[in-house]
């Protein structure tokens, strides 16, 4: 195991701004690591089936899933660049050779605009809630990660959901900010504030249980690994392992499938300017998936999700813990310097 320490730092030892900086750094590093995997996946999809105008696909930077709408049938779009790939490794090699290394991070900057703030809110809220709840729950403090993880995820999803809807609207209809403002106010007037949180329910059903289980398993796994390797503080390797194992939770996968199907349908209906005739409630979407593909349809994409989510969780949490440990040492050094004066 690595001897480099990445301690689980008490929240009171670092400032909220330092927590935000650590989570922001983790978010950027995670996106840089995971995005190439999804770019290759999308390029393989585009090769096997065409992406006509109005078609939606899911793009993930390791932190958030984004619904992207295809533009005007243009072959210049990064996801439509012609290629003849025989598999994932072949796609990596050919994309780098023909288009350059930078093409593996195509489409990343726009998604970071929302992914980074969402991650900063999520991780900072989790740590702050843990600090408060541990004092209040006393003997039941073992369950603090469950509660803090769930509440933090509700908060970040609630803040980001309208922004994601706005981003999809802008992309699908090529609206200026003035036109977008008019569309939003019209929607608010006709359908009320709830229209900004369309798809919020399935998002919570997927993300909140996953988040609660993730943090509970992560904290337990980290403590067990520390005990197993006889470490007083978790190393970078321990936080990485605990994060990867915790990110392998698949119980919430059916809600992930429902959320993706619902957002893709809504995105495509918005693009061709049709009102939703089919019920898009979580229950009805689940019934449609089961009717079309059987129960196994609710667990579609299990392996790709596991391959992508587990490493993303591991990279994010280990870099976040490393960042907190860095600021903890920095603050201690600063305090010693002040006290010696």
Secondary structure as UniProt FT lines:
FT   HELIX           11..13
FT   HELIX           16..48
FT   TURN            53..54
FT   STRAND          56..60
FT   STRAND          65..69
FT   TURN            72..73
FT   TURN            75..76
FT   HELIX           78..80
FT   HELIX           88..99
FT   HELIX           101..105
FT   TURN            106..107
FT   HELIX           108..137
FT   HELIX           138..143
FT   HELIX           144..173
FT   HELIX           177..191
FT   HELIX           193..197
FT   TURN            198..199
FT   HELIX           200..228
FT   TURN            229..230
FT   HELIX           236..246
FT   TURN            247..248
FT   TURN            251..252
FT   HELIX           253..271
FT   TURN            272..273
FT   HELIX           282..293
FT   HELIX           295..299
FT   TURN            300..301
FT   HELIX           302..340
//
